[in-house]
Amino acid sequence: MAESHASSQSGRVYRVDKFVVPPQAREEFIGKVRSTHELLRTMPGFLQDLVLEQSGGPGEFNFVTLVEWQSAEFVEAAKAVVMAEHRKSGFNPQELFARLGIRADIANYQRVDAR
């Protein structure tokens, strides 16, 4: 049983998005993040999410979002749904980032066994 648990753990994907958000863009940015995460939470394969705001330290990124997915297939399916929803609503994230001066670092990660 532990073997199947380990293999299901190893297939998990962590989508980690890091943002530099100017203070004047904070509220609009958070609103968009909240609505996107509300949608993600309804998707198959979604396990958990975090939206974090920097509270100290010299780090460059003042917002980090993390979504844990069961596998890469679920990430791809969710990405397609989110992109379709954005098109339907007329929301263009790249335009928002350019207009508000937001910089992003977006990537998928897998857990490293620390043993």
Biopython code that builds the backbone (N, CA, C, O; Angstrom):
import numpy as np
from Bio.PDB.StructureBuilder import StructureBuilder

atoms = [
    (1, "MET", "N", (0.820, -1.196, 0.000)),
    (1, "MET", "CA", (0.000, 0.000, 0.000)),
    (1, "MET", "C", (0.862, 1.258, 0.000)),
    (1, "MET", "O", (0.546, 2.223, -0.696)),
    (2, "ALA", "N", (1.941, 1.257, 0.769)),
    (2, "ALA", "CA", (2.811, 2.427, 0.817)),
    (2, "ALA", "C", (3.428, 2.710, -0.551)),
    (2, "ALA", "O", (3.681, 3.863, -0.898)),
    (3, "GLU", "N", (3.666, 1.659, -1.321)),
    (3, "GLU", "CA", (4.248, 1.846, -2.633)),
    (3, "GLU", "C", (3.325, 2.649, -3.553)),
    (3, "GLU", "O", (3.780, 3.559, -4.245)),
    (4, "SER", "N", (2.044, 2.319, -3.562)),
    (4, "SER", "CA", (1.123, 3.075, -4.411)),
    (4, "SER", "C", (0.977, 4.506, -3.910)),
    (4, "SER", "O", (0.812, 5.429, -4.707)),
    (5, "HIS", "N", (1.037, 4.695, -2.587)),
    (5, "HIS", "CA", (0.986, 6.061, -2.048)),
    (5, "HIS", "C", (2.212, 6.844, -2.508)),
    (5, "HIS", "O", (2.102, 8.009, -2.890)),
    (6, "ALA", "N", (3.382, 6.203, -2.470)),
    (6, "ALA", "CA", (4.607, 6.879, -2.890)),
    (6, "ALA", "C", (4.543, 7.250, -4.369)),
    (6, "ALA", "O", (4.953, 8.346, -4.753)),
    (7, "SER", "N", (4.030, 6.341, -5.200)),
    (7, "SER", "CA", (3.983, 6.665, -6.616)),
    (7, "SER", "C", (2.952, 7.748, -6.892)),
    (7, "SER", "O", (3.150, 8.573, -7.784)),
    (8, "SER", "N", (1.857, 7.761, -6.144)),
    (8, "SER", "CA", (0.887, 8.840, -6.353)),
    (8, "SER", "C", (1.475, 10.169, -5.889)),
    (8, "SER", "O", (1.188, 11.212, -6.476)),
    (9, "GLN", "N", (2.297, 10.138, -4.839)),
    (9, "GLN", "CA", (2.967, 11.356, -4.379)),
    (9, "GLN", "C", (3.947, 11.855, -5.434)),
    (9, "GLN", "O", (4.033, 13.058, -5.683)),
    (10, "SER", "N", (4.693, 10.931, -6.060)),
    (10, "SER", "CA", (5.741, 11.343, -6.991)),
    (10, "SER", "C", (5.166, 11.967, -8.253)),
    (10, "SER", "O", (5.858, 12.739, -8.917)),
    (11, "GLY", "N", (3.921, 11.657, -8.605)),
    (11, "GLY", "CA", (3.323, 12.230, -9.797)),
    (11, "GLY", "C", (2.747, 13.608, -9.581)),
    (11, "GLY", "O", (2.339, 14.268, -10.537)),
    (12, "ARG", "N", (2.707, 14.049, -8.351)),
    (12, "ARG", "CA", (2.104, 15.353, -8.056)),
    (12, "ARG", "C", (2.918, 16.483, -8.650)),
    (12, "ARG", "O", (4.143, 16.416, -8.755)),
    (13, "VAL", "N", (2.201, 17.521, -9.033)),
    (13, "VAL", "CA", (2.830, 18.698, -9.631)),
    (13, "VAL", "C", (2.422, 19.907, -8.811)),
    (13, "VAL", "O", (1.268, 20.046, -8.406)),
    (14, "TYR", "N", (3.389, 20.775, -8.577)),
    (14, "TYR", "CA", (3.171, 21.999, -7.819)),
    (14, "TYR", "C", (3.370, 23.174, -8.763)),
    (14, "TYR", "O", (4.473, 23.412, -9.255)),
    (15, "ARG", "N", (2.301, 23.897, -9.005)),
    (15, "ARG", "CA", (2.395, 25.099, -9.837)),
    (15, "ARG", "C", (2.722, 26.250, -8.889)),
    (15, "ARG", "O", (1.932, 26.579, -8.005)),
    (16, "VAL", "N", (3.878, 26.850, -9.080)),
    (16, "VAL", "CA", (4.327, 27.938, -8.216)),
    (16, "VAL", "C", (4.512, 29.179, -9.079)),
    (16, "VAL", "O", (5.342, 29.210, -9.988)),
    (17, "ASP", "N", (3.727, 30.191, -8.776)),
    (17, "ASP", "CA", (3.813, 31.462, -9.486)),
    (17, "ASP", "C", (4.281, 32.526, -8.503)),
    (17, "ASP", "O", (3.708, 32.690, -7.426)),
    (18, "LYS", "N", (5.331, 33.245, -8.888)),
    (18, "LYS", "CA", (5.887, 34.300, -8.034)),
    (18, "LYS", "C", (5.710, 35.631, -8.753)),
    (18, "LYS", "O", (5.914, 35.730, -9.963)),
    (19, "PHE", "N", (5.332, 36.638, -8.001)),
    (19, "PHE", "CA", (5.005, 37.928, -8.602)),
    (19, "PHE", "C", (5.672, 39.078, -7.855)),
    (19, "PHE", "O", (5.797, 39.058, -6.630)),
    (20, "VAL", "N", (6.094, 40.074, -8.618)),
    (20, "VAL", "CA", (6.473, 41.378, -8.076)),
    (20, "VAL", "C", (5.305, 42.292, -8.422)),
    (20, "VAL", "O", (5.081, 42.617, -9.588)),
    (21, "VAL", "N", (4.564, 42.702, -7.393)),
    (21, "VAL", "CA", (3.352, 43.497, -7.586)),
    (21, "VAL", "C", (3.547, 44.859, -6.916)),
    (21, "VAL", "O", (3.728, 44.927, -5.700)),
    (22, "PRO", "N", (3.512, 45.951, -7.700)),
    (22, "PRO", "CA", (3.621, 47.283, -7.102)),
    (22, "PRO", "C", (2.463, 47.530, -6.126)),
    (22, "PRO", "O", (1.368, 47.002, -6.321)),
    (23, "PRO", "N", (2.699, 48.325, -5.084)),
    (23, "PRO", "CA", (1.656, 48.566, -4.074)),
    (23, "PRO", "C", (0.328, 49.046, -4.659)),
    (23, "PRO", "O", (-0.733, 48.632, -4.192)),
    (24, "GLN", "N", (0.369, 49.903, -5.662)),
    (24, "GLN", "CA", (-0.870, 50.434, -6.235)),
    (24, "GLN", "C", (-1.648, 49.388, -7.038)),
    (24, "GLN", "O", (-2.818, 49.600, -7.359)),
    (25, "ALA", "N", (-1.009, 48.263, -7.365)),
    (25, "ALA", "CA", (-1.660, 47.210, -8.144)),
    (25, "ALA", "C", (-2.202, 46.087, -7.257)),
    (25, "ALA", "O", (-2.862, 45.174, -7.753)),
    (26, "ARG", "N", (-1.931, 46.145, -5.959)),
    (26, "ARG", "CA", (-2.229, 45.045, -5.037)),
    (26, "ARG", "C", (-3.692, 44.599, -5.089)),
    (26, "ARG", "O", (-3.961, 43.415, -5.293)),
    (27, "GLU", "N", (-4.621, 45.503, -4.912)),
    (27, "GLU", "CA", (-6.039, 45.118, -4.805)),
    (27, "GLU", "C", (-6.570, 44.487, -6.090)),
    (27, "GLU", "O", (-7.261, 43.470, -6.046)),
    (28, "GLU", "N", (-6.249, 45.086, -7.224)),
    (28, "GLU", "CA", (-6.717, 44.511, -8.495)),
    (28, "GLU", "C", (-6.085, 43.136, -8.725)),
    (28, "GLU", "O", (-6.754, 42.201, -9.165)),
    (29, "PHE", "N", (-4.795, 43.026, -8.423)),
    (29, "PHE", "CA", (-4.096, 41.749, -8.577)),
    (29, "PHE", "C", (-4.726, 40.667, -7.699)),
    (29, "PHE", "O", (-5.011, 39.569, -8.178)),
    (30, "ILE", "N", (-4.942, 40.968, -6.426)),
    (30, "ILE", "CA", (-5.521, 39.989, -5.502)),
    (30, "ILE", "C", (-6.917, 39.572, -5.969)),
    (30, "ILE", "O", (-7.269, 38.397, -5.876)),
    (31, "GLY", "N", (-7.702, 40.503, -6.461)),
    (31, "GLY", "CA", (-9.030, 40.160, -6.979)),
    (31, "GLY", "C", (-8.959, 39.142, -8.102)),
    (31, "GLY", "O", (-9.742, 38.193, -8.130)),
    (32, "LYS", "N", (-8.029, 39.328, -9.026)),
    (32, "LYS", "CA", (-7.868, 38.382, -10.142)),
    (32, "LYS", "C", (-7.364, 37.028, -9.640)),
    (32, "LYS", "O", (-7.822, 35.981, -10.099)),
    (33, "VAL", "N", (-6.432, 37.053, -8.708)),
    (33, "VAL", "CA", (-5.920, 35.789, -8.152)),
    (33, "VAL", "C", (-7.041, 35.024, -7.456)),
    (33, "VAL", "O", (-7.184, 33.816, -7.643)),
    (34, "ARG", "N", (-7.830, 35.728, -6.656)),
    (34, "ARG", "CA", (-8.942, 35.061, -5.952)),
    (34, "ARG", "C", (-9.910, 34.404, -6.923)),
    (34, "ARG", "O", (-10.300, 33.253, -6.725)),
    (35, "SER", "N", (-10.302, 35.124, -7.971)),
    (35, "SER", "CA", (-11.271, 34.546, -8.908)),
    (35, "SER", "C", (-10.667, 33.359, -9.658)),
    (35, "SER", "O", (-11.362, 32.376, -9.917)),
    (36, "THR", "N", (-9.398, 33.439, -10.005)),
    (36, "THR", "CA", (-8.745, 32.309, -10.678)),
    (36, "THR", "C", (-8.671, 31.101, -9.750)),
    (36, "THR", "O", (-8.946, 29.979, -10.175)),
    (37, "HIS", "N", (-8.306, 31.316, -8.499)),
    (37, "HIS", "CA", (-8.186, 30.198, -7.560)),
    (37, "HIS", "C", (-9.550, 29.597, -7.218)),
    (37, "HIS", "O", (-9.647, 28.394, -6.977)),
    (38, "GLU", "N", (-10.589, 30.405, -7.195)),
    (38, "GLU", "CA", (-11.938, 29.854, -7.002)),
    (38, "GLU", "C", (-12.267, 28.862, -8.105)),
    (38, "GLU", "O", (-12.842, 27.806, -7.844)),
    (39, "LEU", "N", (-11.904, 29.197, -9.336)),
    (39, "LEU", "CA", (-12.113, 28.288, -10.463)),
    (39, "LEU", "C", (-11.237, 27.046, -10.331)),
    (39, "LEU", "O", (-11.716, 25.929, -10.529)),
    (40, "LEU", "N", (-9.967, 27.227, -10.002)),
    (40, "LEU", "CA", (-9.056, 26.087, -9.876)),
    (40, "LEU", "C", (-9.538, 25.084, -8.833)),
    (40, "LEU", "O", (-9.402, 23.875, -9.023)),
    (41, "ARG", "N", (-10.096, 25.576, -7.744)),
    (41, "ARG", "CA", (-10.560, 24.685, -6.669)),
    (41, "ARG", "C", (-11.690, 23.760, -7.106)),
    (41, "ARG", "O", (-11.962, 22.764, -6.436)),
    (42, "THR", "N", (-12.350, 24.072, -8.217)),
    (42, "THR", "CA", (-13.441, 23.232, -8.715)),
    (42, "THR", "C", (-12.955, 22.186, -9.713)),
    (42, "THR", "O", (-13.737, 21.346, -10.157)),
    (43, "MET", "N", (-11.678, 22.230, -10.067)),
    (43, "MET", "CA", (-11.163, 21.390, -11.147)),
    (43, "MET", "C", (-10.773, 19.995, -10.659)),
    (43, "MET", "O", (-10.297, 19.834, -9.536)),
    (44, "PRO", "N", (-10.979, 18.987, -11.514)),
    (44, "PRO", "CA", (-10.505, 17.637, -11.184)),
    (44, "PRO", "C", (-8.987, 17.655, -10.995)),
    (44, "PRO", "O", (-8.272, 18.348, -11.719)),
    (45, "GLY", "N", (-8.507, 16.893, -10.022)),
    (45, "GLY", "CA", (-7.075, 16.797, -9.769)),
    (45, "GLY", "C", (-6.521, 17.861, -8.846)),
    (45, "GLY", "O", (-5.362, 17.776, -8.438)),
    (46, "PHE", "N", (-7.328, 18.871, -8.503)),
    (46, "PHE", "CA", (-6.890, 19.918, -7.578)),
    (46, "PHE", "C", (-6.776, 19.318, -6.184)),
    (46, "PHE", "O", (-7.680, 18.611, -5.739)),
    (47, "LEU", "N", (-5.668, 19.592, -5.486)),
    (47, "LEU", "CA", (-5.485, 19.088, -4.122)),
    (47, "LEU", "C", (-5.490, 20.195, -3.081)),
    (47, "LEU", "O", (-6.174, 20.085, -2.064)),
    (48, "GLN", "N", (-4.736, 21.261, -3.323)),
    (48, "GLN", "CA", (-4.708, 22.374, -2.369)),
    (48, "GLN", "C", (-4.055, 23.581, -3.016)),
    (48, "GLN", "O", (-3.384, 23.469, -4.042)),
    (49, "ASP", "N", (-4.262, 24.741, -2.400)),
    (49, "ASP", "CA", (-3.621, 25.950, -2.889)),
    (49, "ASP", "C", (-3.273, 26.873, -1.743)),
    (49, "ASP", "O", (-3.826, 26.787, -0.647)),
    (50, "LEU", "N", (-2.340, 27.757, -2.032)),
    (50, "LEU", "CA", (-1.933, 28.800, -1.098)),
    (50, "LEU", "C", (-1.730, 30.082, -1.890)),
    (50, "LEU", "O", (-1.228, 30.056, -3.014)),
    (51, "VAL", "N", (-2.122, 31.193, -1.301)),
    (51, "VAL", "CA", (-1.806, 32.507, -1.837)),
    (51, "VAL", "C", (-1.075, 33.221, -0.710)),
    (51, "VAL", "O", (-1.637, 33.462, 0.358)),
    (52, "LEU", "N", (0.178, 33.555, -0.961)),
    (52, "LEU", "CA", (1.037, 34.109, 0.082)),
    (52, "LEU", "C", (1.503, 35.518, -0.284)),
    (52, "LEU", "O", (1.841, 35.802, -1.433)),
    (53, "GLU", "N", (1.511, 36.389, 0.724)),
    (53, "GLU", "CA", (2.046, 37.738, 0.548)),
    (53, "GLU", "C", (3.256, 37.879, 1.454)),
    (53, "GLU", "O", (3.211, 37.497, 2.623)),
    (54, "GLN", "N", (4.323, 38.418, 0.922)),
    (54, "GLN", "CA", (5.564, 38.583, 1.677)),
    (54, "GLN", "C", (5.335, 39.461, 2.895)),
    (54, "GLN", "O", (4.721, 40.524, 2.803)),
    (55, "SER", "N", (5.837, 39.006, 4.041)),
    (55, "SER", "CA", (5.675, 39.784, 5.274)),
    (55, "SER", "C", (7.013, 40.215, 5.860)),
    (55, "SER", "O", (7.046, 40.906, 6.879)),
    (56, "GLY", "N", (8.106, 39.820, 5.236)),
    (56, "GLY", "CA", (9.423, 40.214, 5.714)),
    (56, "GLY", "C", (10.498, 39.622, 4.835)),
    (56, "GLY", "O", (10.223, 38.777, 3.983)),
    (57, "GLY", "N", (11.727, 40.068, 5.042)),
    (57, "GLY", "CA", (12.854, 39.538, 4.294)),
    (57, "GLY", "C", (13.160, 40.321, 3.032)),
    (57, "GLY", "O", (12.369, 41.155, 2.591)),
    (58, "PRO", "N", (14.324, 40.038, 2.458)),
    (58, "PRO", "CA", (14.786, 40.808, 1.298)),
    (58, "PRO", "C", (14.321, 40.263, -0.045)),
    (58, "PRO", "O", (14.760, 40.761, -1.082)),
    (59, "GLY", "N", (13.458, 39.269, -0.065)),
    (59, "GLY", "CA", (13.051, 38.638, -1.321)),
    (59, "GLY", "C", (12.471, 39.616, -2.327)),
    (59, "GLY", "O", (11.864, 40.623, -1.962)),
    (60, "GLU", "N", (12.670, 39.302, -3.599)),
    (60, "GLU", "CA", (12.194, 40.154, -4.692)),
    (60, "GLU", "C", (10.689, 40.023, -4.909)),
    (60, "GLU", "O", (10.011, 41.008, -5.202)),
    (61, "PHE", "N", (10.171, 38.805, -4.765)),
    (61, "PHE", "CA", (8.769, 38.544, -5.076)),
    (61, "PHE", "C", (7.910, 38.790, -3.837)),
    (61, "PHE", "O", (8.184, 38.238, -2.771)),
    (62, "ASN", "N", (6.868, 39.621, -3.977)),
    (62, "ASN", "CA", (6.045, 39.919, -2.806)),
    (62, "ASN", "C", (4.752, 39.106, -2.767)),
    (62, "ASN", "O", (4.015, 39.176, -1.783)),
    (63, "PHE", "N", (4.464, 38.332, -3.822)),
    (63, "PHE", "CA", (3.337, 37.401, -3.803)),
    (63, "PHE", "C", (3.781, 36.077, -4.402)),
    (63, "PHE", "O", (4.521, 36.043, -5.385)),
    (64, "VAL", "N", (3.324, 34.998, -3.804)),
    (64, "VAL", "CA", (3.580, 33.655, -4.318)),
    (64, "VAL", "C", (2.277, 32.882, -4.233)),
    (64, "VAL", "O", (1.599, 32.898, -3.205)),
    (65, "THR", "N", (1.931, 32.205, -5.323)),
    (65, "THR", "CA", (0.791, 31.307, -5.288)),
    (65, "THR", "C", (1.289, 29.898, -5.561)),
    (65, "THR", "O", (2.222, 29.693, -6.338)),
    (66, "LEU", "N", (0.658, 28.937, -4.917)),
    (66, "LEU", "CA", (1.023, 27.540, -5.099)),
    (66, "LEU", "C", (-0.257, 26.736, -5.234)),
    (66, "LEU", "O", (-1.190, 26.899, -4.447)),
    (67, "VAL", "N", (-0.296, 25.865, -6.236)),
    (67, "VAL", "CA", (-1.411, 24.940, -6.389)),
    (67, "VAL", "C", (-0.819, 23.551, -6.545)),
    (67, "VAL", "O", (0.058, 23.329, -7.379)),
    (68, "GLU", "N", (-1.302, 22.622, -5.739)),
    (68, "GLU", "CA", (-0.864, 21.232, -5.823)),
    (68, "GLU", "C", (-1.887, 20.448, -6.630)),
    (68, "GLU", "O", (-3.086, 20.491, -6.353)),
    (69, "TRP", "N", (-1.386, 19.721, -7.645)),
    (69, "TRP", "CA", (-2.220, 18.918, -8.533)),
    (69, "TRP", "C", (-1.821, 17.453, -8.432)),
    (69, "TRP", "O", (-0.672, 17.137, -8.123)),
    (70, "GLN", "N", (-2.764, 16.564, -8.692)),
    (70, "GLN", "CA", (-2.482, 15.119, -8.641)),
    (70, "GLN", "C", (-1.459, 14.696, -9.682)),
    (70, "GLN", "O", (-0.652, 13.803, -9.425)),
    (71, "SER", "N", (-1.478, 15.326, -10.863)),
    (71, "SER", "CA", (-0.524, 14.970, -11.918)),
    (71, "SER", "C", (-0.458, 16.085, -12.956)),
    (71, "SER", "O", (-1.265, 17.014, -12.953)),
    (72, "ALA", "N", (0.518, 15.966, -13.834)),
    (72, "ALA", "CA", (0.701, 16.960, -14.900)),
    (72, "ALA", "C", (-0.504, 17.025, -15.827)),
    (72, "ALA", "O", (-0.816, 18.093, -16.353)),
    (73, "GLU", "N", (-1.185, 15.909, -16.035)),
    (73, "GLU", "CA", (-2.363, 15.900, -16.906)),
    (73, "GLU", "C", (-3.441, 16.843, -16.374)),
    (73, "GLU", "O", (-4.093, 17.545, -17.147)),
    (74, "PHE", "N", (-3.624, 16.856, -15.067)),
    (74, "PHE", "CA", (-4.619, 17.743, -14.472)),
    (74, "PHE", "C", (-4.205, 19.206, -14.615)),
    (74, "PHE", "O", (-5.056, 20.077, -14.794)),
    (75, "VAL", "N", (-2.903, 19.478, -14.538)),
    (75, "VAL", "CA", (-2.413, 20.850, -14.713)),
    (75, "VAL", "C", (-2.752, 21.337, -16.115)),
    (75, "VAL", "O", (-3.244, 22.453, -16.287)),
    (76, "GLU", "N", (-2.490, 20.509, -17.107)),
    (76, "GLU", "CA", (-2.756, 20.894, -18.489)),
    (76, "GLU", "C", (-4.242, 21.118, -18.732)),
    (76, "GLU", "O", (-4.627, 22.071, -19.409)),
    (77, "ALA", "N", (-5.076, 20.241, -18.179)),
    (77, "ALA", "CA", (-6.525, 20.399, -18.341)),
    (77, "ALA", "C", (-6.997, 21.691, -17.675)),
    (77, "ALA", "O", (-7.815, 22.418, -18.240)),
    (78, "ALA", "N", (-6.489, 21.978, -16.487)),
    (78, "ALA", "CA", (-6.876, 23.199, -15.771)),
    (78, "ALA", "C", (-6.427, 24.441, -16.536)),
    (78, "ALA", "O", (-7.161, 25.426, -16.619)),
    (79, "LYS", "N", (-5.231, 24.389, -17.087)),
    (79, "LYS", "CA", (-4.711, 25.523, -17.859)),
    (79, "LYS", "C", (-5.636, 25.835, -19.036)),
    (79, "LYS", "O", (-5.934, 26.998, -19.308)),
    (80, "ALA", "N", (-6.086, 24.793, -19.729)),
    (80, "ALA", "CA", (-6.987, 24.988, -20.867)),
    (80, "ALA", "C", (-8.311, 25.617, -20.426)),
    (80, "ALA", "O", (-8.833, 26.504, -21.101)),
    (81, "VAL", "N", (-8.849, 25.159, -19.301)),
    (81, "VAL", "CA", (-10.119, 25.703, -18.797)),
    (81, "VAL", "C", (-9.947, 27.170, -18.390)),
    (81, "VAL", "O", (-10.793, 28.008, -18.700)),
    (82, "VAL", "N", (-8.856, 27.470, -17.701)),
    (82, "VAL", "CA", (-8.616, 28.848, -17.262)),
    (82, "VAL", "C", (-8.435, 29.762, -18.470)),
    (82, "VAL", "O", (-8.977, 30.867, -18.496)),
    (83, "MET", "N", (-7.685, 29.316, -19.462)),
    (83, "MET", "CA", (-7.482, 30.139, -20.667)),
    (83, "MET", "C", (-8.810, 30.377, -21.384)),
    (83, "MET", "O", (-9.069, 31.484, -21.855)),
    (84, "ALA", "N", (-9.644, 29.359, -21.468)),
    (84, "ALA", "CA", (-10.959, 29.512, -22.111)),
    (84, "ALA", "C", (-11.828, 30.493, -21.326)),
    (84, "ALA", "O", (-12.522, 31.321, -21.916)),
    (85, "GLU", "N", (-11.788, 30.401, -20.012)),
    (85, "GLU", "CA", (-12.560, 31.321, -19.165)),
    (85, "GLU", "C", (-12.068, 32.753, -19.340)),
    (85, "GLU", "O", (-12.870, 33.684, -19.403)),
    (86, "HIS", "N", (-10.753, 32.931, -19.418)),
    (86, "HIS", "CA", (-10.187, 34.265, -19.641)),
    (86, "HIS", "C", (-10.654, 34.830, -20.973)),
    (86, "HIS", "O", (-11.045, 35.994, -21.054)),
    (87, "ARG", "N", (-10.613, 33.999, -22.030)),
    (87, "ARG", "CA", (-11.074, 34.468, -23.352)),
    (87, "ARG", "C", (-12.546, 34.865, -23.288)),
    (87, "ARG", "O", (-12.942, 35.906, -23.812)),
    (88, "LYS", "N", (-13.344, 34.028, -22.644)),
    (88, "LYS", "CA", (-14.784, 34.277, -22.539)),
    (88, "LYS", "C", (-15.070, 35.598, -21.815)),
    (88, "LYS", "O", (-15.965, 36.347, -22.207)),
    (89, "SER", "N", (-14.314, 35.872, -20.771)),
    (89, "SER", "CA", (-14.552, 37.081, -19.986)),
    (89, "SER", "C", (-13.779, 38.301, -20.506)),
    (89, "SER", "O", (-13.953, 39.410, -20.001)),
    (90, "GLY", "N", (-12.927, 38.091, -21.514)),
    (90, "GLY", "CA", (-12.149, 39.205, -22.060)),
    (90, "GLY", "C", (-10.960, 39.597, -21.205)),
    (90, "GLY", "O", (-10.420, 40.692, -21.367)),
    (91, "PHE", "N", (-10.538, 38.720, -20.293)),
    (91, "PHE", "CA", (-9.402, 39.016, -19.412)),
    (91, "PHE", "C", (-8.109, 38.541, -20.053)),
    (91, "PHE", "O", (-7.999, 37.386, -20.463)),
    (92, "ASN", "N", (-7.129, 39.437, -20.137)),
    (92, "ASN", "CA", (-5.824, 39.116, -20.689)),
    (92, "ASN", "C", (-4.779, 39.352, -19.598)),
    (92, "ASN", "O", (-4.447, 40.499, -19.301)),
    (93, "PRO", "N", (-4.255, 38.274, -18.995)),
    (93, "PRO", "CA", (-3.287, 38.446, -17.903)),
    (93, "PRO", "C", (-2.048, 39.246, -18.315)),
    (93, "PRO", "O", (-1.548, 40.056, -17.534)),
    (94, "GLN", "N", (-1.550, 39.022, -19.539)),
    (94, "GLN", "CA", (-0.358, 39.757, -19.977)),
    (94, "GLN", "C", (-0.635, 41.262, -20.052)),
    (94, "GLN", "O", (0.226, 42.073, -19.711)),
    (95, "GLU", "N", (-1.828, 41.625, -20.494)),
    (95, "GLU", "CA", (-2.197, 43.045, -20.536)),
    (95, "GLU", "C", (-2.270, 43.604, -19.118)),
    (95, "GLU", "O", (-1.793, 44.708, -18.854)),
    (96, "LEU", "N", (-2.867, 42.840, -18.210)),
    (96, "LEU", "CA", (-2.962, 43.282, -16.812)),
    (96, "LEU", "C", (-1.573, 43.505, -16.232)),
    (96, "LEU", "O", (-1.317, 44.531, -15.602)),
    (97, "PHE", "N", (-0.674, 42.544, -16.445)),
    (97, "PHE", "CA", (0.684, 42.663, -15.908)),
    (97, "PHE", "C", (1.392, 43.890, -16.482)),
    (97, "PHE", "O", (2.047, 44.630, -15.750)),
    (98, "ALA", "N", (1.261, 44.101, -17.781)),
    (98, "ALA", "CA", (1.905, 45.258, -18.412)),
    (98, "ALA", "C", (1.324, 46.563, -17.873)),
    (98, "ALA", "O", (2.066, 47.487, -17.540)),
    (99, "ARG", "N", (-0.001, 46.635, -17.790)),
    (99, "ARG", "CA", (-0.669, 47.858, -17.330)),
    (99, "ARG", "C", (-0.319, 48.191, -15.883)),
    (99, "ARG", "O", (-0.137, 49.360, -15.542)),
    (100, "LEU", "N", (-0.224, 47.174, -15.034)),
    (100, "LEU", "CA", (0.016, 47.391, -13.609)),
    (100, "LEU", "C", (1.493, 47.300, -13.213)),
    (100, "LEU", "O", (1.836, 47.545, -12.056)),
    (101, "GLY", "N", (2.362, 46.953, -14.155)),
    (101, "GLY", "CA", (3.791, 46.840, -13.840)),
    (101, "GLY", "C", (4.123, 45.608, -13.013)),
    (101, "GLY", "O", (5.040, 45.642, -12.192)),
    (102, "ILE", "N", (3.390, 44.525, -13.221)),
    (102, "ILE", "CA", (3.609, 43.276, -12.487)),
    (102, "ILE", "C", (4.587, 42.408, -13.264)),
    (102, "ILE", "O", (4.474, 42.257, -14.480)),
    (103, "ARG", "N", (5.547, 41.842, -12.544)),
    (103, "ARG", "CA", (6.457, 40.862, -13.148)),
    (103, "ARG", "C", (6.157, 39.498, -12.534)),
    (103, "ARG", "O", (5.846, 39.390, -11.348)),
    (104, "ALA", "N", (6.257, 38.455, -13.367)),
    (104, "ALA", "CA", (5.903, 37.112, -12.898)),
    (104, "ALA", "C", (6.981, 36.105, -13.263)),
    (104, "ALA", "O", (7.649, 36.227, -14.290)),
    (105, "ASP", "N", (7.138, 35.106, -12.400)),
    (105, "ASP", "CA", (7.981, 33.938, -12.638)),
    (105, "ASP", "C", (7.076, 32.740, -12.399)),
    (105, "ASP", "O", (6.653, 32.491, -11.270)),
    (106, "ILE", "N", (6.779, 32.000, -13.461)),
    (106, "ILE", "CA", (5.757, 30.962, -13.394)),
    (106, "ILE", "C", (6.355, 29.635, -13.835)),
    (106, "ILE", "O", (6.971, 29.548, -14.897)),
    (107, "ALA", "N", (6.171, 28.591, -13.011)),
    (107, "ALA", "CA", (6.745, 27.289, -13.363)),
    (107, "ALA", "C", (6.042, 26.175, -12.604)),
    (107, "ALA", "O", (5.383, 26.403, -11.589)),
    (108, "ASN", "N", (6.200, 24.964, -13.127)),
    (108, "ASN", "CA", (5.737, 23.761, -12.436)),
    (108, "ASN", "C", (6.924, 23.116, -11.742)),
    (108, "ASN", "O", (8.044, 23.130, -12.255)),
    (109, "TYR", "N", (6.664, 22.552, -10.568)),
    (109, "TYR", "CA", (7.709, 21.913, -9.774)),
    (109, "TYR", "C", (7.240, 20.535, -9.346)),
    (109, "TYR", "O", (6.042, 20.261, -9.274)),
    (110, "GLN", "N", (8.217, 19.664, -9.062)),
    (110, "GLN", "CA", (7.934, 18.374, -8.454)),
    (110, "GLN", "C", (8.704, 18.292, -7.151)),
    (110, "GLN", "O", (9.769, 18.889, -6.993)),
    (111, "ARG", "N", (8.141, 17.538, -6.226)),
    (111, "ARG", "CA", (8.757, 17.388, -4.912)),
    (111, "ARG", "C", (10.033, 16.577, -5.008)),
    (111, "ARG", "O", (10.094, 15.597, -5.750)),
    (112, "VAL", "N", (11.045, 16.977, -4.268)),
    (112, "VAL", "CA", (12.307, 16.260, -4.180)),
    (112, "VAL", "C", (12.296, 15.455, -2.907)),
    (112, "VAL", "O", (12.006, 15.982, -1.833)),
    (113, "ASP", "N", (12.610, 14.181, -3.018)),
    (113, "ASP", "CA", (12.674, 13.333, -1.832)),
    (113, "ASP", "C", (13.905, 13.752, -1.025)),
    (113, "ASP", "O", (15.033, 13.670, -1.510)),
    (114, "ALA", "N", (13.679, 14.192, 0.188)),
    (114, "ALA", "CA", (14.757, 14.730, 1.020)),
    (114, "ALA", "C", (15.547, 13.652, 1.763)),
    (114, "ALA", "O", (16.410, 13.973, 2.580)),
    (115, "ARG", "N", (15.265, 12.398, 1.491)),
    (115, "ARG", "CA", (15.976, 11.323, 2.209)),
    (115, "ARG", "C", (17.388, 11.213, 1.805)),
    (115, "ARG", "O", (18.111, 10.359, 2.319)),
]
sb = StructureBuilder()
sb.init_structure("model")
sb.init_model(0)
sb.init_chain("A")
sb.init_seg("    ")
for serial, (resi, resn, name, xyz) in enumerate(atoms, 1):
    if name == "N":
        sb.init_residue(resn, " ", resi, " ")
    sb.init_atom(name, np.array(xyz, "f"), 0.0, 1.0, " ", f" {name:<3s}", serial, name[0])
structure = sb.get_structure()
